[in-house]
Amino acid sequence: MKTTRISFAVLIFVLLANASWAQEIKWFGESPEMINALEGRGWDDIGFNRLPASSEGIVRDPVWNLSRQTAGLSLHFTTDSPEIQVSYTPTSTRLEMPHMPATGVSGVDLYVKDASGNFLWVRGGYKFGEKITYNFQLNNEPGSSKEFQLFLPLYNGLSELQIGVPDDKSFAFSPRRTEKPILVYGTSIAQGACASRPGMAWTNILSRDLDMPMINLAFSGNGRMEEEVIQYVSQIDPAVFVLDCLPNLGSFSESEVKNKLSYAVNTLRSKYPNTPILLTEHAGYSDGLVFEPRAEIYQNLNRWLQESFETLQDSGVTGIYTLSKDEIGMGVDDFVDGTHPSDLGMAKYAIAYDKKLRMILSKPNHSK
């Protein structure tokens, strides 16, 4: 009888402890404050998406579907909590891909800004399923509120996003920055394949390094520099346009590629006379050194880009730049599958873009 009473008491204690724990976490879900803090969108009132509703039926279906994925979107908030929980429901049941882990496809990534302004990665324990949960732990001095940035999934969408902290800790969303962003229109590589986690996509690395907002309009396999997409890209007024679409143009002829480049640059330049436009070469395939047909693809594309660049300059177009394959500097071990960068390759992309964009943004006549 005594043992039974003790066991019953232990059970009551455990139940009460669990109930107390559940009550100690306060959750912050979708609200005007959260949406106002959501960075990386070119349009208001589009939720956790990357193109507006008006583009459905105008852009091709694959582009529309990919625009429902949250690549490049992030949330800024402040808290003095040493524990941060995140919970959400992925919109697709495909949580991973053969060449890209679930943490990159469907996971989130948290960074904290230190006293020197550097972004430090915060490790999180995670559980993947119909609902995805993360629990982040870090040292946070009592009463010391810090700034955080939460990067959202690269190849999945989400709903029912909630961020939780203990009830006795402070929490507030930070309004998104109002300075002009860098806008990237590109392919799967710019969308984030095959980063191991969202923070390692080169666009997100670059955003942290430059401490600037970034709009990611990269559509995996579908960054084809189509006129209808360029028209939507031209609705955004950024600090720099980055056009990194060559990896998806390998099936097009020389005249088609050159016409696409000419249309894109002239369309953007006619609307934004002073905004820099950066044209990026194909960074190559790691098997190009051992299989000539693969090398010919990026060699031709890069030659056509350089010829188009010279033609545009000769026609009087100013404020255009190129980022070359050699400047990106990808090596044979910087790829996951010969096409998409590993985290190491992503870092090389970010370093090359950082150097080029700092040069462009330092020029006195760039659009501010």
KOLBADO-639734 format. One record per residue (C-alpha): residue in one letter; z, x negated, y negated. Coordinates in steps of 0.001 Angstrom, whole numbers, plus 500000, padded with zeros to 6 digits. Each point is the difference from the previous one (the first is absolute). Layout:
BEGIN
<numi: A | pz: Z | px: X | py: Y>;
...
END
This chain:
BEGIN
<numi: M | pz: 500000 | px: 500000 | py: 500000>;
<numi: K | pz: 500835 | px: 497153 | py: 497616>;
<numi: T | pz: 496642 | px: 498344 | py: 500731>;
<numi: T | pz: 498205 | px: 503280 | py: 499297>;
<numi: R | pz: 501763 | px: 500357 | py: 496626>;
<numi: I | pz: 499098 | px: 496415 | py: 499049>;
<numi: S | pz: 496343 | px: 500496 | py: 500997>;
<numi: F | pz: 499860 | px: 503244 | py: 498037>;
<numi: A | pz: 501507 | px: 498260 | py: 496965>;
<numi: V | pz: 497446 | px: 497188 | py: 500241>;
<numi: L | pz: 497184 | px: 502549 | py: 500222>;
<numi: I | pz: 501276 | px: 501841 | py: 496909>;
<numi: F | pz: 500259 | px: 496675 | py: 498134>;
<numi: V | pz: 496417 | px: 499038 | py: 500903>;
<numi: L | pz: 498671 | px: 503402 | py: 498954>;
<numi: L | pz: 501866 | px: 499886 | py: 496722>;
<numi: A | pz: 498845 | px: 496426 | py: 499377>;
<numi: N | pz: 496388 | px: 500965 | py: 500602>;
<numi: A | pz: 500315 | px: 503043 | py: 497767>;
<numi: S | pz: 501585 | px: 497851 | py: 497307>;
<numi: W | pz: 497185 | px: 497448 | py: 500308>;
<numi: A | pz: 497368 | px: 502729 | py: 499663>;
<numi: Q | pz: 501683 | px: 501309 | py: 496864>;
<numi: E | pz: 500247 | px: 496539 | py: 498466>;
<numi: I | pz: 496217 | px: 499560 | py: 499604>;
<numi: K | pz: 498329 | px: 501736 | py: 497068>;
<numi: W | pz: 496266 | px: 500473 | py: 500243>;
<numi: F | pz: 497346 | px: 499934 | py: 497306>;
<numi: G | pz: 496802 | px: 501749 | py: 501054>;
<numi: E | pz: 496778 | px: 501047 | py: 498322>;
<numi: S | pz: 500745 | px: 501046 | py: 496460>;
<numi: P | pz: 498504 | px: 499609 | py: 496519>;
<numi: E | pz: 502043 | px: 496787 | py: 499681>;
<numi: M | pz: 498588 | px: 498559 | py: 503247>;
<numi: I | pz: 496419 | px: 500908 | py: 499150>;
<numi: N | pz: 500393 | px: 498560 | py: 496501>;
<numi: A | pz: 501138 | px: 496762 | py: 501628>;
<numi: L | pz: 497042 | px: 499874 | py: 502408>;
<numi: E | pz: 497835 | px: 497025 | py: 499032>;
<numi: G | pz: 496457 | px: 499178 | py: 501104>;
<numi: R | pz: 498202 | px: 503267 | py: 499220>;
<numi: G | pz: 497046 | px: 500335 | py: 497663>;
<numi: W | pz: 500537 | px: 503710 | py: 499421>;
<numi: D | pz: 503016 | px: 502224 | py: 499444>;
<numi: D | pz: 500747 | px: 503000 | py: 502211>;
<numi: I | pz: 498492 | px: 498531 | py: 503177>;
<numi: G | pz: 503252 | px: 499580 | py: 501935>;
<numi: F | pz: 500163 | px: 497115 | py: 502462>;
<numi: N | pz: 496213 | px: 499614 | py: 499985>;
<numi: R | pz: 497410 | px: 497673 | py: 498461>;
<numi: L | pz: 497167 | px: 502319 | py: 498888>;
<numi: P | pz: 500255 | px: 503355 | py: 498220>;
<numi: A | pz: 499253 | px: 503337 | py: 501653>;
<numi: S | pz: 496765 | px: 500259 | py: 498012>;
<numi: S | pz: 498508 | px: 497164 | py: 502079>;
<numi: E | pz: 500110 | px: 501988 | py: 503247>;
<numi: G | pz: 496444 | px: 500932 | py: 500917>;
<numi: I | pz: 498591 | px: 497510 | py: 497482>;
<numi: V | pz: 501006 | px: 496748 | py: 501674>;
<numi: R | pz: 499195 | px: 499714 | py: 503700>;
<numi: D | pz: 502569 | px: 501449 | py: 502395>;
<numi: P | pz: 501163 | px: 496581 | py: 501290>;
<numi: V | pz: 500757 | px: 498895 | py: 496424>;
<numi: W | pz: 501864 | px: 503232 | py: 499297>;
<numi: N | pz: 502048 | px: 499686 | py: 503209>;
<numi: L | pz: 500879 | px: 496370 | py: 499262>;
<numi: S | pz: 501072 | px: 500965 | py: 496486>;
<numi: R | pz: 502815 | px: 502026 | py: 501597>;
<numi: Q | pz: 501538 | px: 496710 | py: 501190>;
<numi: T | pz: 502562 | px: 498412 | py: 497699>;
<numi: A | pz: 498738 | px: 496393 | py: 499765>;
<numi: G | pz: 501165 | px: 498411 | py: 496758>;
<numi: L | pz: 502411 | px: 502778 | py: 499038>;
<numi: S | pz: 503582 | px: 498983 | py: 499279>;
<numi: L | pz: 503234 | px: 501292 | py: 498521>;
<numi: H | pz: 502329 | px: 498190 | py: 497609>;
<numi: F | pz: 503686 | px: 500921 | py: 499904>;
<numi: T | pz: 503391 | px: 498530 | py: 499159>;
<numi: T | pz: 503205 | px: 500151 | py: 501997>;
<numi: D | pz: 503230 | px: 498073 | py: 500460>;
<numi: S | pz: 500094 | px: 500873 | py: 503701>;
<numi: P | pz: 500046 | px: 497312 | py: 502733>;
<numi: E | pz: 498428 | px: 502546 | py: 502359>;
<numi: I | pz: 496752 | px: 501907 | py: 499435>;
<numi: Q | pz: 498566 | px: 502476 | py: 502485>;
<numi: V | pz: 496431 | px: 501327 | py: 499996>;
<numi: S | pz: 498680 | px: 502924 | py: 502013>;
<numi: Y | pz: 496545 | px: 501605 | py: 500088>;
<numi: T | pz: 497489 | px: 501775 | py: 502208>;
<numi: P | pz: 496657 | px: 498227 | py: 500573>;
<numi: T | pz: 496954 | px: 502235 | py: 499562>;
<numi: S | pz: 498172 | px: 498388 | py: 502932>;
<numi: T | pz: 501348 | px: 499503 | py: 503503>;
<numi: R | pz: 498086 | px: 496707 | py: 500232>;
<numi: L | pz: 502831 | px: 497710 | py: 498986>;
<numi: E | pz: 498339 | px: 496685 | py: 500904>;
<numi: M | pz: 496633 | px: 498446 | py: 500834>;
<numi: P | pz: 499050 | px: 497443 | py: 502658>;
<numi: H | pz: 499746 | px: 497228 | py: 497399>;
<numi: M | pz: 502666 | px: 501220 | py: 497528>;
<numi: P | pz: 503655 | px: 500847 | py: 500722>;
<numi: A | pz: 501726 | px: 503279 | py: 499211>;
<numi: T | pz: 502069 | px: 498256 | py: 497326>;
<numi: G | pz: 496782 | px: 499356 | py: 498041>;
<numi: V | pz: 498090 | px: 503180 | py: 500843>;
<numi: S | pz: 502834 | px: 502502 | py: 499553>;
<numi: G | pz: 503069 | px: 498105 | py: 498769>;
<numi: V | pz: 501540 | px: 499479 | py: 496588>;
<numi: D | pz: 501153 | px: 496755 | py: 498383>;
<numi: L | pz: 502859 | px: 499407 | py: 497556>;
<numi: Y | pz: 500353 | px: 497262 | py: 497382>;
<numi: V | pz: 502813 | px: 499313 | py: 497537>;
<numi: K | pz: 499649 | px: 498163 | py: 496718>;
<numi: D | pz: 502513 | px: 497176 | py: 499491>;
<numi: A | pz: 501525 | px: 498785 | py: 496743>;
<numi: S | pz: 497048 | px: 497651 | py: 499449>;
<numi: G | pz: 497457 | px: 502781 | py: 500389>;
<numi: N | pz: 498865 | px: 498940 | py: 503472>;
<numi: F | pz: 499337 | px: 502628 | py: 502669>;
<numi: L | pz: 501989 | px: 499384 | py: 503197>;
<numi: W | pz: 499192 | px: 501716 | py: 503277>;
<numi: V | pz: 502677 | px: 502247 | py: 501527>;
<numi: R | pz: 499998 | px: 500217 | py: 503796>;
<numi: G | pz: 500248 | px: 503515 | py: 501390>;
<numi: G | pz: 500820 | px: 501388 | py: 503406>;
<numi: Y | pz: 497499 | px: 502701 | py: 500939>;
<numi: K | pz: 499269 | px: 502762 | py: 502459>;
<numi: F | pz: 496484 | px: 501388 | py: 500457>;
<numi: G | pz: 499182 | px: 503460 | py: 501312>;
<numi: E | pz: 499179 | px: 503459 | py: 498649>;
<numi: K | pz: 502326 | px: 498976 | py: 497194>;
<numi: I | pz: 500290 | px: 496387 | py: 498861>;
<numi: T | pz: 503308 | px: 498598 | py: 498785>;
<numi: Y | pz: 501011 | px: 496686 | py: 498444>;
<numi: N | pz: 503440 | px: 498625 | py: 499259>;
<numi: F | pz: 500138 | px: 497089 | py: 497544>;
<numi: Q | pz: 503083 | px: 497826 | py: 499541>;
<numi: L | pz: 500622 | px: 497367 | py: 497326>;
<numi: N | pz: 502753 | px: 498415 | py: 497970>;
<numi: N | pz: 500517 | px: 501957 | py: 496814>;
<numi: E | pz: 502971 | px: 499169 | py: 497830>;
<numi: P | pz: 502208 | px: 502995 | py: 499155>;
<numi: G | pz: 498830 | px: 501659 | py: 496822>;
<numi: S | pz: 496851 | px: 497841 | py: 499871>;
<numi: S | pz: 496865 | px: 502145 | py: 499820>;
<numi: K | pz: 496743 | px: 498368 | py: 501089>;
<numi: E | pz: 496333 | px: 500905 | py: 499750>;
<numi: F | pz: 498101 | px: 500750 | py: 503215>;
<numi: Q | pz: 496367 | px: 500622 | py: 500894>;
<numi: L | pz: 499139 | px: 501955 | py: 503133>;
<numi: F | pz: 496412 | px: 499551 | py: 501250>;
<numi: L | pz: 498593 | px: 502924 | py: 501986>;
<numi: P | pz: 497866 | px: 499887 | py: 503206>;
<numi: L | pz: 496596 | px: 498307 | py: 499943>;
<numi: Y | pz: 498159 | px: 502122 | py: 502576>;
<numi: N | pz: 501934 | px: 503259 | py: 500194>;
<numi: G | pz: 501056 | px: 502768 | py: 497683>;
<numi: L | pz: 503464 | px: 501482 | py: 499730>;
<numi: S | pz: 501946 | px: 503112 | py: 499124>;
<numi: E | pz: 503685 | px: 500879 | py: 499649>;
<numi: L | pz: 500809 | px: 496570 | py: 498571>;
<numi: Q | pz: 503718 | px: 499546 | py: 499346>;
<numi: I | pz: 502057 | px: 497033 | py: 498810>;
<numi: G | pz: 503713 | px: 500020 | py: 500732>;
<numi: V | pz: 503011 | px: 498008 | py: 498806>;
<numi: P | pz: 503744 | px: 500455 | py: 500547>;
<numi: D | pz: 501454 | px: 502799 | py: 497923>;
<numi: D | pz: 502131 | px: 497699 | py: 497867>;
<numi: K | pz: 497042 | px: 497818 | py: 498955>;
<numi: S | pz: 497651 | px: 500427 | py: 497064>;
<numi: F | pz: 496304 | px: 500731 | py: 500381>;
<numi: A | pz: 497176 | px: 500704 | py: 497557>;
<numi: F | pz: 496226 | px: 499952 | py: 500176>;
<numi: S | pz: 498321 | px: 497767 | py: 497417>;
<numi: P | pz: 497019 | px: 501511 | py: 498154>;
<numi: R | pz: 496741 | px: 498332 | py: 500961>;
<numi: R | pz: 498784 | px: 497283 | py: 497673>;
<numi: T | pz: 497607 | px: 501070 | py: 497255>;
<numi: E | pz: 498115 | px: 496715 | py: 499584>;
<numi: K | pz: 496403 | px: 499906 | py: 501186>;
<numi: P | pz: 499685 | px: 499260 | py: 503725>;
<numi: I | pz: 497675 | px: 497817 | py: 502008>;
<numi: L | pz: 497555 | px: 502274 | py: 501832>;
<numi: V | pz: 498620 | px: 498866 | py: 503356>;
<numi: Y | pz: 497051 | px: 501777 | py: 501629>;
<numi: G | pz: 499387 | px: 498539 | py: 503415>;
<numi: T | pz: 500044 | px: 500114 | py: 503784>;
<numi: S | pz: 502498 | px: 499897 | py: 502868>;
<numi: I | pz: 501105 | px: 496526 | py: 498931>;
<numi: A | pz: 501043 | px: 501215 | py: 496571>;
<numi: Q | pz: 501521 | px: 503144 | py: 501508>;
<numi: G | pz: 502295 | px: 497711 | py: 501970>;
<numi: A | pz: 498557 | px: 499182 | py: 503436>;
<numi: C | pz: 501570 | px: 498231 | py: 501778>;
<numi: A | pz: 503274 | px: 499310 | py: 498163>;
<numi: S | pz: 503095 | px: 500177 | py: 502167>;
<numi: R | pz: 501779 | px: 502107 | py: 497363>;
<numi: P | pz: 498968 | px: 501622 | py: 496686>;
<numi: G | pz: 501452 | px: 497301 | py: 497770>;
<numi: M | pz: 497673 | px: 497436 | py: 501579>;
<numi: A | pz: 496755 | px: 501739 | py: 498995>;
<numi: W | pz: 498378 | px: 497647 | py: 497478>;
<numi: T | pz: 499880 | px: 502709 | py: 497340>;
<numi: N | pz: 503766 | px: 500534 | py: 500300>;
<numi: I | pz: 500712 | px: 496255 | py: 500015>;
<numi: L | pz: 497896 | px: 499662 | py: 496870>;
<numi: S | pz: 501721 | px: 502926 | py: 498304>;
<numi: R | pz: 503366 | px: 498303 | py: 500505>;
<numi: D | pz: 498763 | px: 496549 | py: 498973>;
<numi: L | pz: 498397 | px: 501277 | py: 496790>;
<numi: D | pz: 502716 | px: 502645 | py: 499507>;
<numi: M | pz: 497274 | px: 502526 | py: 499190>;
<numi: P | pz: 499157 | px: 503445 | py: 501348>;
<numi: M | pz: 497174 | px: 500137 | py: 502527>;
<numi: I | pz: 497681 | px: 502871 | py: 500988>;
<numi: N | pz: 498612 | px: 499624 | py: 503517>;
<numi: L | pz: 496725 | px: 501910 | py: 500457>;
<numi: A | pz: 499002 | px: 498172 | py: 503166>;
<numi: F | pz: 498627 | px: 502094 | py: 502840>;
<numi: S | pz: 499897 | px: 498451 | py: 503442>;
<numi: G | pz: 496400 | px: 499608 | py: 501208>;
<numi: N | pz: 498840 | px: 502140 | py: 497086>;
<numi: G | pz: 500115 | px: 497816 | py: 496902>;
<numi: R | pz: 496256 | px: 500360 | py: 499596>;
<numi: M | pz: 499752 | px: 500031 | py: 496196>;
<numi: E | pz: 498594 | px: 503520 | py: 500059>;
<numi: E | pz: 499063 | px: 501644 | py: 496706>;
<numi: E | pz: 502355 | px: 502947 | py: 500470>;
<numi: V | pz: 502963 | px: 497680 | py: 500630>;
<numi: I | pz: 499064 | px: 497785 | py: 497043>;
<numi: Q | pz: 500064 | px: 503126 | py: 497831>;
<numi: Y | pz: 503625 | px: 500603 | py: 501018>;
<numi: V | pz: 500875 | px: 496326 | py: 499574>;
<numi: S | pz: 498604 | px: 500249 | py: 496460>;
<numi: Q | pz: 502491 | px: 502745 | py: 499159>;
<numi: I | pz: 502783 | px: 497398 | py: 499967>;
<numi: D | pz: 500580 | px: 497638 | py: 497072>;
<numi: P | pz: 501518 | px: 496819 | py: 501504>;
<numi: A | pz: 500663 | px: 496479 | py: 498765>;
<numi: V | pz: 497435 | px: 498674 | py: 502520>;
<numi: F | pz: 497522 | px: 501518 | py: 502436>;
<numi: V | pz: 499822 | px: 498147 | py: 503331>;
<numi: L | pz: 496967 | px: 500843 | py: 502150>;
<numi: D | pz: 500559 | px: 498554 | py: 503486>;
<numi: C | pz: 497564 | px: 501988 | py: 502146>;
<numi: L | pz: 497695 | px: 497426 | py: 501606>;
<numi: P | pz: 501691 | px: 500133 | py: 503447>;
<numi: N | pz: 498772 | px: 503610 | py: 500316>;
<numi: L | pz: 496452 | px: 499324 | py: 498795>;
<numi: G | pz: 498755 | px: 497902 | py: 502913>;
<numi: S | pz: 497707 | px: 502751 | py: 501302>;
<numi: F | pz: 498199 | px: 500435 | py: 496671>;
<numi: S | pz: 496836 | px: 498248 | py: 498835>;
<numi: E | pz: 499815 | px: 497471 | py: 497190>;
<numi: S | pz: 498566 | px: 502542 | py: 497560>;
<numi: E | pz: 502633 | px: 502590 | py: 500920>;
<numi: V | pz: 502878 | px: 497565 | py: 499501>;
<numi: K | pz: 498628 | px: 498786 | py: 496680>;
<numi: N | pz: 499430 | px: 503559 | py: 498788>;
<numi: K | pz: 503561 | px: 500933 | py: 500935>;
<numi: L | pz: 501435 | px: 497014 | py: 498128>;
<numi: S | pz: 497823 | px: 500689 | py: 496959>;
<numi: Y | pz: 500887 | px: 503700 | py: 499915>;
<numi: A | pz: 503721 | px: 499344 | py: 500351>;
<numi: V | pz: 500200 | px: 497328 | py: 497313>;
<numi: N | pz: 497765 | px: 501824 | py: 497506>;
<numi: T | pz: 501850 | px: 503291 | py: 500516>;
<numi: L | pz: 503387 | px: 498410 | py: 499381>;
<numi: R | pz: 498753 | px: 497875 | py: 497135>;
<numi: S | pz: 498401 | px: 502951 | py: 498192>;
<numi: K | pz: 503335 | px: 501837 | py: 499999>;
<numi: Y | pz: 502296 | px: 496996 | py: 499473>;
<numi: P | pz: 498199 | px: 497396 | py: 497858>;
<numi: N | pz: 502864 | px: 497485 | py: 500038>;
<numi: T | pz: 501655 | px: 500444 | py: 503396>;
<numi: P | pz: 499479 | px: 496995 | py: 502304>;
<numi: I | pz: 498176 | px: 500613 | py: 503258>;
<numi: L | pz: 500598 | px: 497630 | py: 502923>;
<numi: L | pz: 497426 | px: 499885 | py: 502811>;
<numi: T | pz: 501352 | px: 498532 | py: 503220>;
<numi: E | pz: 497971 | px: 498174 | py: 502611>;
<numi: H | pz: 500367 | px: 500618 | py: 503718>;
<numi: A | pz: 502828 | px: 497728 | py: 501213>;
<numi: G | pz: 498213 | px: 499360 | py: 503288>;
<numi: Y | pz: 500645 | px: 500484 | py: 503700>;
<numi: S | pz: 502052 | px: 497496 | py: 501958>;
<numi: D | pz: 497378 | px: 499969 | py: 502772>;
<numi: G | pz: 497160 | px: 499297 | py: 497571>;
<numi: L | pz: 500260 | px: 496298 | py: 500825>;
<numi: V | pz: 499244 | px: 500619 | py: 503672>;
<numi: F | pz: 497730 | px: 503076 | py: 499846>;
<numi: E | pz: 497148 | px: 499726 | py: 497504>;
<numi: P | pz: 499107 | px: 503734 | py: 499743>;
<numi: R | pz: 503473 | px: 500688 | py: 498598>;
<numi: A | pz: 499682 | px: 497176 | py: 497483>;
<numi: E | pz: 496636 | px: 501297 | py: 498827>;
<numi: I | pz: 501570 | px: 503327 | py: 499021>;
<numi: Y | pz: 502452 | px: 498593 | py: 497478>;
<numi: Q | pz: 497684 | px: 497211 | py: 498865>;
<numi: N | pz: 497302 | px: 502532 | py: 499069>;
<numi: L | pz: 502462 | px: 502351 | py: 498309>;
<numi: N | pz: 501513 | px: 497215 | py: 497940>;
<numi: R | pz: 496594 | px: 498731 | py: 498925>;
<numi: W | pz: 498970 | px: 503503 | py: 498941>;
<numi: L | pz: 503217 | px: 500420 | py: 498027>;
<numi: Q | pz: 499470 | px: 496746 | py: 498124>;
<numi: E | pz: 496393 | px: 500927 | py: 499241>;
<numi: S | pz: 501112 | px: 503416 | py: 498760>;
<numi: F | pz: 502686 | px: 498369 | py: 497870>;
<numi: E | pz: 497435 | px: 497735 | py: 498356>;
<numi: T | pz: 497623 | px: 502910 | py: 499420>;
<numi: L | pz: 502762 | px: 502043 | py: 498367>;
<numi: Q | pz: 500938 | px: 497102 | py: 497742>;
<numi: D | pz: 496360 | px: 499437 | py: 499063>;
<numi: S | pz: 499734 | px: 503669 | py: 499061>;
<numi: G | pz: 502859 | px: 499599 | py: 497539>;
<numi: V | pz: 502948 | px: 501302 | py: 502008>;
<numi: T | pz: 503148 | px: 498122 | py: 498989>;
<numi: G | pz: 503539 | px: 499824 | py: 501333>;
<numi: I | pz: 498985 | px: 499737 | py: 503656>;
<numi: Y | pz: 501358 | px: 497395 | py: 502396>;
<numi: T | pz: 499732 | px: 499023 | py: 503652>;
<numi: L | pz: 502545 | px: 498924 | py: 502600>;
<numi: S | pz: 498268 | px: 497836 | py: 502589>;
<numi: K | pz: 500497 | px: 499627 | py: 503732>;
<numi: D | pz: 500990 | px: 496370 | py: 499439>;
<numi: E | pz: 502626 | px: 500989 | py: 497429>;
<numi: I | pz: 501576 | px: 502415 | py: 502493>;
<numi: G | pz: 499939 | px: 497176 | py: 502542>;
<numi: M | pz: 500526 | px: 501807 | py: 503290>;
<numi: G | pz: 500343 | px: 497762 | py: 503064>;
<numi: V | pz: 499340 | px: 500647 | py: 503660>;
<numi: D | pz: 503633 | px: 500934 | py: 500691>;
<numi: D | pz: 500386 | px: 502389 | py: 497036>;
<numi: F | pz: 498549 | px: 503021 | py: 501812>;
<numi: V | pz: 501320 | px: 502440 | py: 502588>;
<numi: D | pz: 496645 | px: 500958 | py: 501526>;
<numi: G | pz: 497451 | px: 497834 | py: 498229>;
<numi: T | pz: 499623 | px: 502531 | py: 497183>;
<numi: H | pz: 503397 | px: 501159 | py: 498735>;
<numi: P | pz: 502600 | px: 497610 | py: 498589>;
<numi: S | pz: 503348 | px: 499274 | py: 501554>;
<numi: D | pz: 503018 | px: 499738 | py: 497692>;
<numi: L | pz: 498991 | px: 496387 | py: 499413>;
<numi: G | pz: 496493 | px: 501090 | py: 499041>;
<numi: M | pz: 501407 | px: 502711 | py: 497735>;
<numi: A | pz: 502069 | px: 497370 | py: 498198>;
<numi: K | pz: 496871 | px: 497897 | py: 499444>;
<numi: Y | pz: 498177 | px: 503011 | py: 498543>;
<numi: A | pz: 502921 | px: 500666 | py: 497660>;
<numi: I | pz: 500193 | px: 496375 | py: 498825>;
<numi: A | pz: 496272 | px: 499933 | py: 499222>;
<numi: Y | pz: 500128 | px: 503303 | py: 498128>;
<numi: D | pz: 503137 | px: 498958 | py: 498137>;
<numi: K | pz: 498330 | px: 496864 | py: 498667>;
<numi: K | pz: 496776 | px: 501794 | py: 499043>;
<numi: L | pz: 501650 | px: 503018 | py: 498379>;
<numi: R | pz: 502442 | px: 497915 | py: 497975>;
<numi: M | pz: 496988 | px: 498176 | py: 498597>;
<numi: I | pz: 498179 | px: 503245 | py: 499215>;
<numi: L | pz: 503023 | px: 501726 | py: 498465>;
<numi: S | pz: 500761 | px: 496990 | py: 497823>;
<numi: K | pz: 496687 | px: 500358 | py: 498184>;
<numi: P | pz: 500435 | px: 501474 | py: 496508>;
<numi: N | pz: 497348 | px: 502699 | py: 500332>;
<numi: H | pz: 501100 | px: 501601 | py: 503228>;
<numi: S | pz: 500830 | px: 503717 | py: 499872>;
<numi: K | pz: 503683 | px: 500617 | py: 499222>;
END
